[in-house]
Amino acid sequence: MPDHSTDEQFLRRALDLAHQGLGLASPSPYVGAVIVDPQDNIVGTGVYTYSGVKHAEVQALEQAGANARGGTLYINLEPHSHQSRTPPCTDALIAAGIHRVVASMPDPNPKVSGRGFEKLRAAGIRVDVGRMEAEARRLNEGFARYIRHGIPLVTLKAAMTLDGKIAPPPAAGLNRAPGTPAGGWITGESARAHVQQQRHQSDAILVGVGTILADDPLLTDRSGNSRRRPLLRVILDSHLRLPLESRLVQSVADERAFENDVLVFCSSADEKKKTELEARGIRVEQLPSAASDGRPDIRAVLRRLGQLEITSVMVEGGAAVNGTALASGVVDKVFLYYAPKILGGTGSVPLASGAGFRQMNEAPRVNHLHIHRFGEDFAVEGYLRDPYEE
């Protein structure tokens, strides 16, 4: 019988390797692999990056060489059995003489899920599935949403006071440093640093033009970690009010900047302004407006982002965009940061504006809650929808 503590030890190593692919593997999944010989010595490891092409299990096999024969592969995701950019990994595992495969979860792609395991078992390889599955599913939830539905995982992120305010009244916050939110920062440095890690794990960040007008942010990934492609900065801007002098627009003109990819969705385009923005390197696309508020239809926005191979998007935009996203039912999960402060007042800005929900039984329910602490601040993470649902 296998030693479950040993299995967890090596699966932990595989998951740690898979995390090294954050920012580097999308639109493919994050995968780490570890091969141990019959004496439980690690003889090969691998981590998948999109630019590196070779899958994690193939890297581990190449490193292990002849030592892979009779050994065990530990991997967080089912080895793929179909021809893609690379040959099937299952064929390489069979040819190398792997004796056992321990995987955390099946491939979330319904077209291929389970086929890799079937092929390995048919070749006489023992396959054990399901250990550390919850963590493995969380790691690849963006890929799962994208590969199943062709749209990115949507996370609604906000920082707010204990009474649910994301900003003081609009008149506040004058004479502040560029990029500082109106009225100042709500949360402390530790929580704000974590936001950068969240951005690093996302393919895109989405705000409304009101956020640009109020705060003049850059909306960049300042985690310091490497990315394969820039964080796509998406702006919902019905009538192209995006200022040419904004830091966002100016950053695209800076050839030294890596994160210079900005996509503006509008519902009615002034051709002169559109030309001026495009001349500065801003992409502008016109989409149908939503019937309720005249903004570009957020569902159409997500479909378009899916076409661009965006697997995850973090919504960071003001009350109007938050309200639209929630009312449209497109939010998959929330990550809400709270500071031990109370703003009060009728003019302070709530998390979400708009009509809201009239009945308590209509309100979206947040499930599978996780609480995170950041010094005096804390965050609530939870799901409105299972990213793996059909």
C-alpha positions as CSV (number, residue, x, y, z in Angstrom):
1,M,0.0,0.0,0.0
2,P,1.3,3.5,-0.8
3,D,2.3,5.8,2.0
4,H,-0.1,8.6,1.9
5,S,2.1,11.0,3.9
6,T,4.9,10.4,1.3
7,D,2.4,11.0,-1.5
8,E,1.3,14.3,0.0
9,Q,5.0,15.3,0.4
10,F,5.7,14.8,-3.3
11,L,2.4,16.2,-4.4
12,R,3.1,19.3,-2.3
13,R,6.4,19.7,-4.2
14,A,4.5,19.3,-7.6
15,L,2.0,22.0,-6.5
16,D,4.8,24.3,-5.5
17,L,6.4,23.9,-8.9
18,A,3.0,24.5,-10.6
19,H,2.8,27.9,-8.7
20,Q,6.0,28.9,-10.4
21,G,4.1,29.0,-13.6
22,L,1.8,31.9,-12.4
23,G,2.0,34.6,-15.0
24,L,3.9,32.4,-17.4
25,A,1.6,29.5,-18.4
26,S,-1.7,31.2,-19.4
27,P,-3.8,30.4,-21.4
28,S,-2.7,26.9,-20.6
29,P,-3.0,25.4,-17.1
30,Y,-0.5,25.6,-14.3
31,V,1.3,22.2,-14.0
32,G,4.2,20.9,-11.9
33,A,5.6,17.4,-12.0
34,V,7.9,15.3,-9.8
35,I,9.3,11.9,-10.6
36,V,10.7,9.7,-7.8
37,D,12.5,6.4,-8.2
38,P,11.5,3.2,-6.5
39,Q,13.5,4.3,-3.4
40,D,11.5,7.5,-3.2
41,N,14.4,9.7,-4.4
42,I,13.4,12.7,-6.6
43,V,15.1,12.1,-9.9
44,G,13.2,14.7,-12.1
45,T,11.1,17.8,-11.8
46,G,9.3,20.1,-14.3
47,V,7.1,23.1,-14.4
48,Y,5.1,24.2,-17.5
49,T,5.5,27.6,-19.0
50,Y,3.7,28.5,-22.3
51,S,6.8,29.9,-23.9
52,G,8.9,26.9,-22.8
53,V,6.4,24.6,-24.7
54,K,7.5,21.3,-23.1
55,H,5.0,20.0,-20.6
56,A,6.0,19.5,-16.9
57,E,6.0,15.7,-17.1
58,V,8.2,15.7,-20.2
59,Q,10.7,18.0,-18.5
60,A,10.7,15.7,-15.5
61,L,11.2,12.6,-17.6
62,E,14.1,14.2,-19.5
63,Q,15.8,15.1,-16.2
64,A,15.2,11.6,-14.8
65,G,16.4,9.7,-17.8
66,A,16.7,5.9,-17.1
67,N,16.0,6.6,-13.4
68,A,12.3,7.1,-14.3
69,R,11.8,3.4,-15.0
70,G,9.8,1.8,-12.2
71,G,9.2,5.2,-10.6
72,T,6.2,7.3,-9.7
73,L,5.0,10.6,-11.3
74,Y,3.4,13.1,-9.0
75,I,1.5,15.8,-10.8
76,N,-1.3,18.3,-9.9
77,L,-3.2,17.7,-13.2
78,E,-4.0,14.7,-15.4
79,P,-1.3,14.1,-18.0
80,H,-2.7,15.0,-21.4
81,S,-3.3,12.2,-24.0
82,H,-4.0,14.2,-27.1
83,Q,-1.9,16.0,-29.7
84,S,-1.7,19.7,-29.0
85,R,1.4,21.9,-29.4
86,T,3.2,18.9,-28.1
87,P,2.8,15.1,-28.5
88,P,0.7,13.2,-25.8
89,C,2.5,13.1,-22.5
90,T,0.9,9.8,-21.7
91,D,2.9,8.2,-24.5
92,A,6.2,9.5,-23.1
93,L,5.3,8.2,-19.6
94,I,4.5,4.7,-20.9
95,A,7.6,4.6,-22.9
96,A,9.7,5.7,-19.9
97,G,8.5,2.8,-17.8
98,I,6.7,4.8,-15.2
99,H,5.1,2.4,-12.7
100,R,2.6,4.7,-10.9
101,V,1.0,8.1,-11.4
102,V,-0.4,10.2,-8.5
103,A,-2.5,13.1,-9.7
104,S,-4.6,15.6,-7.8
105,M,-7.4,16.1,-10.3
106,P,-8.6,15.3,-13.8
107,D,-8.2,17.7,-16.7
108,P,-11.1,20.2,-16.5
109,N,-11.4,20.2,-20.3
110,P,-14.6,18.1,-20.7
111,K,-13.4,17.0,-24.2
112,V,-10.4,15.2,-22.8
113,S,-11.0,14.7,-19.1
114,G,-10.2,11.2,-18.0
115,R,-8.7,10.0,-21.2
116,G,-5.1,10.4,-20.0
117,F,-5.9,8.3,-16.9
118,E,-7.6,5.6,-19.1
119,K,-4.6,5.4,-21.4
120,L,-2.2,5.0,-18.5
121,R,-4.3,2.3,-16.8
122,A,-4.7,0.5,-20.1
123,A,-0.9,0.3,-20.3
124,G,-0.7,-1.2,-16.8
125,I,0.3,1.9,-14.9
126,R,-1.4,2.3,-11.5
127,V,-3.2,5.7,-11.3
128,D,-4.3,7.3,-8.0
129,V,-6.4,10.5,-8.3
130,G,-7.8,13.0,-5.8
131,R,-5.2,13.8,-3.2
132,M,-4.9,17.5,-2.5
133,E,-7.6,18.1,-5.1
134,A,-9.1,21.2,-3.5
135,E,-5.8,23.2,-3.7
136,A,-5.2,21.9,-7.2
137,R,-8.7,23.0,-8.3
138,R,-8.2,26.5,-6.9
139,L,-4.9,26.9,-8.7
140,N,-6.4,26.2,-12.1
141,E,-9.9,27.6,-11.7
142,G,-9.3,30.3,-14.3
143,F,-8.2,27.7,-16.9
144,A,-11.3,25.6,-16.0
145,R,-13.7,28.5,-16.5
146,Y,-12.0,29.5,-19.8
147,I,-11.7,26.0,-21.3
148,R,-15.3,25.0,-20.4
149,H,-17.1,28.2,-21.4
150,G,-14.7,30.3,-23.5
151,I,-14.9,33.2,-21.1
152,P,-12.5,34.2,-18.3
153,L,-13.0,33.7,-14.6
154,V,-14.3,36.9,-13.1
155,T,-13.1,38.0,-9.7
156,L,-14.6,41.1,-8.1
157,K,-12.0,42.8,-5.9
158,A,-12.6,45.8,-3.7
159,A,-11.1,47.5,-0.7
160,M,-13.6,49.0,1.7
161,T,-14.4,50.1,5.3
162,L,-16.3,47.9,7.7
163,D,-19.5,49.7,6.7
164,G,-18.9,48.8,3.0
165,K,-17.7,52.1,1.6
166,I,-15.0,52.0,-1.1
167,A,-14.4,55.8,-1.1
168,P,-15.4,59.0,0.7
169,P,-17.7,61.5,-0.9
170,P,-16.4,62.6,-4.4
171,A,-15.5,66.1,-3.2
172,A,-12.8,64.7,-0.9
173,G,-9.3,63.8,-1.9
174,L,-8.0,66.9,-3.6
175,N,-4.3,67.7,-3.9
176,R,-3.3,64.1,-3.6
177,A,-0.4,62.3,-5.3
178,P,-1.0,60.9,-8.8
179,G,-2.5,57.4,-8.6
180,T,-3.6,57.7,-5.0
181,P,-7.3,56.9,-4.7
182,A,-9.8,59.7,-4.1
183,G,-9.8,60.3,-0.3
184,G,-6.6,58.2,0.2
185,W,-5.8,54.5,0.7
186,I,-8.3,52.5,2.7
187,T,-6.2,49.4,3.5
188,G,-2.6,49.2,4.6
189,E,0.6,48.3,2.8
190,S,0.4,44.5,3.4
191,A,-3.1,44.2,1.9
192,R,-2.1,46.4,-1.1
193,A,0.9,44.2,-1.7
194,H,-1.4,41.2,-1.8
195,V,-3.5,42.9,-4.4
196,Q,-0.4,43.0,-6.6
197,Q,0.0,39.3,-6.2
198,Q,-3.7,38.9,-7.2
199,R,-3.0,41.1,-10.3
200,H,0.0,38.9,-11.2
201,Q,-2.3,35.8,-11.2
202,S,-4.7,37.5,-13.5
203,D,-4.6,38.0,-17.3
204,A,-6.6,41.2,-17.2
205,I,-7.8,43.9,-14.9
206,L,-11.1,45.7,-15.7
207,V,-12.4,49.1,-14.5
208,G,-14.8,51.8,-15.6
209,V,-13.6,55.1,-17.0
210,G,-14.9,56.7,-13.8
211,T,-12.1,55.1,-11.9
212,I,-9.6,56.6,-14.3
213,L,-11.2,60.1,-14.0
214,A,-11.3,59.9,-10.2
215,D,-7.9,58.3,-9.3
216,D,-5.7,58.4,-12.5
217,P,-4.3,54.9,-11.8
218,L,-1.8,53.0,-13.9
219,L,-3.5,49.6,-13.2
220,T,-0.2,47.7,-13.5
221,D,1.2,44.5,-12.0
222,R,3.7,45.7,-9.5
223,S,4.4,42.3,-7.9
224,G,7.9,42.2,-9.3
225,N,7.3,38.7,-10.7
226,S,7.9,37.8,-14.4
227,R,5.0,37.6,-16.9
228,R,4.8,36.1,-20.3
229,R,2.5,38.8,-21.6
230,P,1.4,42.1,-20.2
231,L,-1.5,42.5,-17.8
232,L,-4.3,43.6,-20.1
233,R,-5.8,46.8,-18.8
234,V,-9.5,46.9,-19.8
235,I,-11.5,50.1,-19.6
236,L,-15.3,50.3,-20.0
237,D,-15.8,53.8,-21.5
238,S,-19.2,54.3,-23.1
239,H,-18.4,57.6,-24.8
240,L,-14.6,57.6,-24.9
241,R,-14.0,60.0,-22.0
242,L,-10.6,58.5,-21.3
243,P,-8.2,61.5,-21.0
244,L,-5.3,61.6,-23.4
245,E,-3.2,63.1,-20.6
246,S,-4.1,60.3,-18.1
247,R,-1.2,58.2,-16.7
248,L,-2.7,55.1,-18.3
249,V,-2.6,56.6,-21.8
250,Q,0.8,58.1,-21.2
251,S,2.2,54.7,-20.0
252,V,1.4,53.1,-23.4
253,A,3.5,55.7,-25.2
254,D,6.5,54.8,-22.9
255,E,8.4,52.3,-24.9
256,R,10.3,51.3,-21.8
257,A,7.1,50.1,-20.1
258,F,6.3,46.4,-20.3
259,E,2.7,46.6,-19.3
260,N,1.5,48.8,-22.2
261,D,-1.5,46.8,-23.3
262,V,-4.7,48.8,-22.9
263,L,-8.1,47.8,-24.4
264,V,-11.0,50.3,-24.3
265,F,-14.6,49.1,-24.9
266,C,-17.0,51.7,-25.9
267,S,-20.7,51.7,-27.0
268,S,-20.6,54.9,-29.1
269,A,-17.3,56.1,-30.5
270,D,-16.4,59.6,-31.4
271,E,-14.2,59.0,-34.4
272,K,-11.8,61.9,-33.6
273,K,-11.2,60.7,-30.1
274,K,-10.9,57.1,-31.2
275,T,-8.2,58.1,-33.7
276,E,-6.4,60.0,-31.1
277,L,-6.4,57.1,-28.7
278,E,-5.3,54.6,-31.3
279,A,-2.5,56.9,-32.4
280,R,-1.2,56.6,-28.8
281,G,-1.3,52.8,-28.9
282,I,-4.7,52.3,-27.2
283,R,-6.9,49.6,-28.7
284,V,-10.5,50.7,-29.0
285,E,-13.4,48.3,-29.7
286,Q,-17.1,49.1,-30.0
287,L,-19.6,46.7,-28.5
288,P,-23.4,46.8,-28.1
289,S,-24.6,48.7,-25.0
290,A,-26.5,47.0,-22.2
291,A,-30.1,48.0,-22.2
292,S,-30.0,49.2,-18.6
293,D,-27.1,51.7,-18.4
294,G,-25.8,52.3,-21.8
295,R,-22.4,50.8,-21.0
296,P,-20.8,48.2,-23.3
297,D,-22.6,44.9,-22.5
298,I,-20.3,43.2,-20.0
299,R,-21.2,39.8,-21.2
300,A,-20.1,40.8,-24.7
301,V,-16.9,42.2,-23.1
302,L,-16.2,38.8,-21.5
303,R,-16.9,36.9,-24.7
304,R,-14.4,39.1,-26.5
305,L,-11.8,38.7,-23.8
306,G,-12.2,34.9,-24.1
307,Q,-11.5,35.2,-27.8
308,L,-8.3,37.0,-26.9
309,E,-7.3,34.0,-24.7
310,I,-7.8,35.8,-21.4
311,T,-8.5,33.2,-18.8
312,S,-9.0,35.4,-15.7
313,V,-10.0,39.0,-15.2
314,M,-10.1,41.0,-11.9
315,V,-12.8,43.7,-11.7
316,E,-11.4,46.6,-9.7
317,G,-13.7,49.3,-11.0
318,G,-16.0,51.6,-9.1
319,A,-19.5,51.2,-7.7
320,A,-21.2,51.4,-11.1
321,V,-19.1,48.7,-12.7
322,N,-19.3,46.5,-9.6
323,G,-23.1,46.9,-9.6
324,T,-23.3,46.0,-13.3
325,A,-21.1,43.0,-12.9
326,L,-23.1,41.6,-10.0
327,A,-26.5,42.4,-11.6
328,S,-25.4,40.7,-14.8
329,G,-24.5,37.5,-13.0
330,V,-21.0,37.4,-14.4
331,V,-19.0,37.4,-11.2
332,D,-17.5,34.0,-10.3
333,K,-15.8,35.0,-7.0
334,V,-15.1,37.9,-4.8
335,F,-12.0,39.1,-2.9
336,L,-13.1,41.8,-0.6
337,Y,-10.5,43.6,1.6
338,Y,-11.7,45.3,4.8
339,A,-10.0,47.9,6.9
340,P,-11.0,48.6,10.5
341,K,-12.5,52.0,9.6
342,I,-16.0,53.4,9.4
343,L,-16.8,56.2,6.9
344,G,-20.5,56.6,7.4
345,G,-22.3,59.5,5.7
346,T,-24.7,59.5,2.8
347,G,-22.2,60.7,0.3
348,S,-19.6,57.9,0.7
349,V,-19.3,55.5,-2.2
350,P,-20.8,51.9,-1.7
351,L,-19.3,48.7,-3.0
352,A,-22.0,48.5,-5.7
353,S,-24.5,51.0,-7.1
354,G,-27.5,50.5,-9.3
355,A,-30.9,49.0,-8.6
356,G,-29.4,46.1,-6.6
357,F,-31.6,43.2,-5.6
358,R,-35.1,43.8,-4.3
359,Q,-35.5,40.6,-2.3
360,M,-33.1,38.8,0.0
361,N,-33.6,35.6,-1.8
362,E,-32.4,37.3,-5.1
363,A,-29.1,38.4,-3.6
364,P,-26.1,36.3,-4.8
365,R,-24.8,34.0,-2.1
366,V,-21.1,33.8,-1.5
367,N,-20.0,30.2,-0.7
368,H,-16.8,28.4,0.4
369,L,-15.5,31.4,2.3
370,H,-11.9,31.9,3.2
371,I,-10.7,34.6,5.6
372,H,-7.2,36.2,5.1
373,R,-5.4,38.5,7.5
374,F,-3.1,41.4,6.5
375,G,-2.0,43.1,9.7
376,E,-5.1,45.0,11.0
377,D,-6.9,44.4,7.7
378,F,-8.6,41.3,6.6
379,A,-10.1,39.9,3.4
380,V,-13.1,37.7,2.5
381,E,-12.6,35.3,-0.4
382,G,-15.6,33.3,-1.7
383,Y,-17.4,32.0,-4.7
384,L,-20.7,33.0,-6.3
385,R,-20.3,30.1,-8.8
386,D,-18.2,27.0,-9.1
387,P,-15.7,27.6,-11.9
388,Y,-15.8,23.9,-12.7
389,E,-19.6,23.7,-13.2
390,E,-20.9,22.8,-16.6
